[in-house]
Amino acid sequence: MKKHWAVWLGLALALLLSVAGLVVSGILLQHHLVVEVGGDPLFNNICEVTENTSCDEVLASEWGEFEWGRGEGRISIPTAMLGFFFFAAMVSWFVVVGRPLGSRRRLHALPVLATAAGTAGCVFLDYVMFTQLDKWCPFCFAAHVIAALLFIMTLLLWPRRAAAVARPGRPVAPGFPPPVHQRLERMSPAPTAAHPSFHLIVVAILLAAATSAAAWSAYHRQLQKAYANEYFDRWQEYENQYEAACDKFLAGKQLHIPISTEDPVYGPVDAPHTVVVFTDFQCPYCRVLQKSLYDRFQENPGLFRIVFKYFPMNTTCNKHITRTLYKGACAAVVTAEAARLVGGNEAFWKMHDELFDKPKEFARQSTEFVQAATQRIGVDHDQLWRYIRTTSIWNRIRENVDQGHAVGVKGTPTMFFDGRKMDKWGDANFWRYLLRQEATPPEPTPPPATGPASPPTTQPASQPADT
């Protein structure tokens, strides 16, 4: 009887762990929606409990989602959604099947192998989170602990062969031993019904598939609803007062940000609007901003130009910050500036994309990364390294940092639209209305540039400025 209750208690604990994993995965999916669209994250006080914890920064990193396919058929699945699929499968198994018995007890290997694979994946993600990312996610770690506990509980539930029990036979005369067949019958195992049936296994699979499909569909609906709500809120806020809202923004303090011929420029020099960004190649939100700017540029060709300014969040090359956030920040901006000196504006934007596409790879193996990147973008590797060793290139970085500090930049990314600090850079509707307003004439200093697709507008330097 005690063993019977122990089994039921183990199944209940395994089911509770699976449900807890579903709940944590759901919270992480809501945080992923916040990263994509914005809003108020659930239990954010837990995610931001220390300066080294941030769910949103982890989910915004390259490990926050996995991509399958290419081009228009590419599918991006949040890592939290994979966790939801896993825990949904375990809930379905323990609800429908429970613990296999009898001749089908070996089917218990299926949940054991599934939880073992899930635990191995969680260990890998923990290694990435604690060794390659600057912050760690409490909810991610909680989901990984739940998966490990579920694996242990599933192992403990492994069904064993039924023990031999004696069963009463026909009575025999006193003093005579029972017949041989009766003795064998008494010592044979008690028959146990085979469980689960084929139909139960099919039901478990269908339930897991239906739960996963419902979660995937709900996530997409929530994502679309979040975008719709965001746009609706903007429409409610600005539709009747769009002109007043933009007038208020354009009436704000216009700061003077020096733009020189050495600043990388994306877009035509005579564009009616100028966007200046102070950014860091190792910052995950800077990558999001840059992607947003590219999208706005494609939607509004020729209406604005992007001026890139360095503001690495590392005290080695930025004296205006109190602590280092990204160890590879200085090396990344120096690499980009060296590419500009060697190959001009076009080379800079190509290296810019390389650094933003694989920030962690650069931070881990900068030498190998630069070697491969220079080959891809067509820049002389030896000349680039000669520039990196010069003092003038570091002075150039410090000059950008000082410019940012002078206009109140304290972190990255920071963006200015026609000299006015713009926080709502993710609002496409606000962008479209701003770009219809009368433009502030740009400072006519940089040469014409149209970004990576156009030929270089500056000739590569023949030798480093300092040796």
Secondary structure, 3 states (H helix, E strand, C coil): CHHHHHHHHHHHHHHHHHHHHHHHHHHHHHHHHHHHHCCCCCCHHHHCCCCCECHHHHHHCCCCEEEECCHHHCEEEEHHHHHHHHHHHHHHHHHHHCCCEHHHHHHHHHHHHHHHHHHHHHHHHHHHHHHCCCCECHHHHHHHHHHHHHHHHHHHCCCCCCCECCCCCCCCCCCCCCCHHHHHHHHCECCCCCECCHHHHHHHHHHHHHHHHHHHHHHHHHHHHHHHHHHHHHHHHHCCCHHHHHHHHHCCCCCCCCCCCCCCEECCCCCCEEEEEEECCCCHHHHHHHHHHHHHHHHCCCCEEEEEEECCCCCCCCCCCCCCCCCCHHHHHHHHHHHHHHHHHHHHHHHHHHHHHCHHHHHHCHHHHHHHHHHHHCCCHHHHHHHHCCHHHHHHHHHHHHHHHHCCCCCCCEEEECCEECCCCCCHHHHHHHCCCCCCCCCCCCCCCCCCCCCCCCCCCCCCCCC
